[in-house]
Amino acid sequence: MLNVKNEVLVRLYLLAAAVLVVAVVITGRLYQLSVVQAPKWEGKADSLFLKFVDVYADRGNILASDGSLLATSLPFFDVHFDAKAEGLTDDIFAQNIDSLSWLLSTYIDQQYTPGAYKNWLQQLRDADPSTRGIRYVPIAKNLSYTKMQLVKSFPLFRLGRYKGGLIVEQTSRRERPFKLLAQRTIGYVREGALPVGLEGSFDNVLGGLQGKQLMLRVPGDVYIPVNDLAEIEPRSGDDVVTTLDINIQDVAENALLDACKAHDADHGCAIVMEVKTGAIRAIANIGRAREGWWETYNYAVGERVEPGSMFKLASFMAMLEDGHLDDFDQKIPVYGGKVKFYKEELVDAVAHGQDSMTIRDVFAQSSNVGTATMVQQFYGDTRKAAYFVERLRRFGLDRPTEIEIGGEELPLLKSPNDPKTEWSGTTLPWMSIGYEVLLTPLQMLTFYNAVANDGRMMRPYLVERIEHYGTTLKEFRPVVMKRSIAGRKTIGKAKELLLGVVETGTAKNIRPALYSIAGKTGTAQVNYHKFKSSAGIRHQASFCGFFPADNPVYSCIVVISEPKRGGYHGSEAAAPVFRAIADKCYALKTDLHPPVNAAPRGDLKTAQMPSIDAGQGDDLKTALQWLGLDWIGNRDLPDWAVLKARNDSLLVLPRIIQEKTVPSVVGMGLKDAVYLLENRGCRVRVKGVGKVVRQSLAPGTRANGKTTVLLTLQ
């Protein structure tokens, strides 16, 4: 029994000893792994860490109405090198490093010699795995597609990602093919800045949907793509097709820039809108910047200012709607261009010294005194003033345009019933001439456009449709804001007044010969209240109107802020810009040109008819019939004939051609002249182009094989 007990105890002791030895070994191994070899295994853990990261989609394009690119994303490529790629052996590396170093020095960065590149690449290869950056080393950035393909053909790199260590990542950069054209309207989306323009307003459309790509973390907390392709492919953004016309936008920007330079202005803007639809064909903004003239701000949409005399159209329309103006030829007092309202003096912009003017001239010559006097007469008490303001609201002047791009300021119309607007006794007369009211240029243009459109107010818009690879996803149609802002009679009278401004009034300097313009000049003082004289007066020059006046196609507004030289009135600074834009639009749109043969054809004068034109009778007959010209005489023309204009008639006379003498070929084309002369044995020399006006040998001279005739053509 004792022996059995001893044997069991021995076995237990042996088992305990074995367990103790194993525990000691495990503890030692744990210490070795967690302390001694910790850096090695931490680096290994880092190299095996994978995660999905977002892959940004290709941003959609912004296009002009004709499909021209206004903004697009161009692909660029960043090239990296993985010196520890799994398939990159020492033999492969050694065989290619010399030629690779030479090519990198020649085509990538010439400030490094091939030897420097070789030493650098060798250091990357030999570095300890825990050293930062050895698996994701930048070789070149922002390469074009052609340059990237060249790099991929280099020795070692041509073996690909796993054997050659080449990592190529595509990036994109927003580019504008037309550079500064419509820069502020196109806008931008930048990190840390408010989104601007179409890029900002349509960011969710242009941006597309992000994808996912598996990335490997390497030492230095840097992630490199595991595969060249994303596991979840991003969906590229949609394209935004705008209403902008490249040609009209270009002339608007250049005309505006030239005016800002010539008048040393602070800034300016110009907008061109299609009358029937409200589509904006051009929107230009120019302002001063450190770099020179630049589109620093969208003044057309975001700058709310007192419009000045352009607003007089609304005042006259209110009086027309209420039946206060019946006869434009009626004379009203203008008090020599000066009048007082509650001890505040109001003066006309240009001294004229007249005691009275017709209502037509008050508008055409932009008389502040005449306009304010009439409005004060008809709406002078509080109740009537409120009705005047209500008329302005019915014209839509209190409504924002709700243009697609952000930054639009709300219009401001004072009201005698609203104490917050600080209505005073002088508010009404000053409001009637465009002060104490705030509108953006686009809001003012929308009102004028409604007048041009027979009273229908259209919402201005900049985007026609959304596309994806040419397929229309969404289309934006014209929107009517108000079906009629005023009666037909009022609209007709308003157009008559606006036409008179260009025909005989303040804008007669821009009256065109081939088409008609209707519009209104504006000259506002921007830096002091109610015409109180002070030093350093600043002005805003403007012109708003439409063309052709009889059948408007485009409306346009031009505003030049703070012109300092060359004149500050609307007729001097802004109206010529309008005319330059209108001329270009008229030239581009052939539908605006009246057909040459629209009117009945009158009798041609002698100088307008062909005369001393000669040739074969059948050819002349064919030409005359095609031109629709009749002639006196026999319907069957002789073999050779000459045309003779006499008064308002065309005669066809025979031309005698003899066999052996030099014929008269004056008036003939070269083909007929050479035919006749060479058939009579003459040699022909020619000078000039056109028809024969002179021949060196007189008709009737005997011809032979040695006779040379010099023909002068013109």
Protein Blocks (a to p, Z undefined) as FASTA:
>chain_A
ZZmmmmmmmmmmmmmmmmmmmmmmmmmmmmmmmmmmmmmmmmmmmmmpccdddddddddd
dddfkopafbdcdddddddddfkbfklcfklmmmmmmmmmmmmmmmmommbcfklmmmmm
mmmmmpcfklghkloccfbghiafklmmmmmmpghjlnojmlnopacddddddddfklmn
oklmnopadehiacehjllmmmmmmnopaddddddddehiiacdfbfbdfbdcddddddd
dfbdfklmmmmmmmmmmmmmmnopabdcdddddfknopafbdcdddddfklpcdfbcfkl
mmccdebjmlmmmmmmmmmmnopafblkbccdeehopaceehiacddfbdghiabdcfkl
mmmnopaklmmmmmmmmmmpmmlmmmmmmmmmmnopmbcfkiabghiacdddddfklmkl
opafklmmmmmnopaiacdfklmmmmmmmmmnnopacdddfbfbdceehiafbdcddddf
bfbfbdfklmmmmmmmmmmmmmmmmmlmmccfkbccddddddddfkbghhiacehiacdd
dddddddfklcfbdcddddehiaehijafklmmmmmmmmmmmmmmmmmmmlpccfklpcc
ddddfklpcehiacdfklmmmmmmmnopacedjfbdcfbdcdddehjbccdddddddfkb
ccdfehiafklmmmmmmmnopacddededjdfbdfbdghiacdfkbccddddZZ
